């Protein structure tokens, strides 16, 4: 299954440890997105509520929504907000 940005939603990580590490590195919370873009956490925190086309979270870990970085990167490019 793929998302509107072309990324997979479900990946079997068991057969390939290197792929699992790459996928896990692409799981990001708001703070990670802020660091990767060079923007304030408060700015990024507002995006999901402000922009209907912001990627949906994959789920929650503890109290934080978790996003897939390639989807966020695609959204950044689509909306003219390039990651730094």
C-alpha positions in Angstrom: 0.0 0.0 0.0 1.3 3.5 -0.8 0.4 7.0 0.3 -0.5 9.9 -1.9 3.2 10.9 -1.7 4.2 7.4 -3.0 5.6 6.1 0.2 4.7 2.8 1.8 2.4 2.7 4.8 3.2 -0.9 5.8 6.6 -2.5 5.4 7.7 -5.9 6.6 10.9 -5.1 8.4 11.8 -8.7 9.4 13.8 -9.9 6.4 16.1 -6.9 6.0 17.8 -5.3 9.0 19.4 -2.5 7.0 16.0 -1.6 5.6 14.5 -1.6 9.1 17.2 0.8 10.3 16.5 3.2 7.3 12.8 3.1 7.9 13.2 3.8 11.6 15.4 6.7 10.9 12.6 8.1 8.7 10.1 8.1 11.6 9.9 11.7 12.9 8.0 13.7 15.5 7.4 17.4 15.4 10.7 18.2 17.1 12.6 16.1 14.6 10.9 17.9 11.7 11.7 21.2 13.3 15.4 20.2 13.6 15.6 18.9 10.0 14.0 22.1 8.6 15.7 24.6 10.9 12.3 26.0 12.0 10.8 26.5 15.4 9.0 23.6 17.0 6.0 25.9 17.5 5.8 26.6 13.7 5.9 22.9 12.8 3.5 22.0 15.6 0.8 24.2 13.9 1.1 22.7 10.5 -1.2 19.6 11.0 -4.0 21.8 12.2 -3.4 24.7 9.8 -2.8 22.8 6.5 -5.3 20.1 5.5 -2.8 18.6 3.1 -0.1 18.0 5.7 0.7 14.3 5.9 -1.3 12.3 8.4 0.7 10.8 11.2 1.5 7.1 11.0 0.6 6.8 14.6 1.5 7.8 18.1 4.5 6.9 20.3 4.1 8.0 23.9 2.4 11.4 23.6 3.8 12.4 20.2 2.4 11.9 16.6 4.9 10.1 14.4 5.3 11.0 10.7 7.2 9.4 7.9 10.0 11.8 6.8 9.8 11.2 3.1 6.1 12.2 3.2 6.9 15.3 5.1 9.8 16.1 2.7 7.4 15.7 -0.3 4.9 18.1 1.4 7.6 20.6 2.1 8.7 20.5 -1.6 5.1 20.7 -2.8 4.3 23.8 -0.6 7.6 25.6 -1.2 9.0 24.9 2.3 12.2 23.1 1.5 14.0 21.2 4.3 17.4 22.7 5.1 
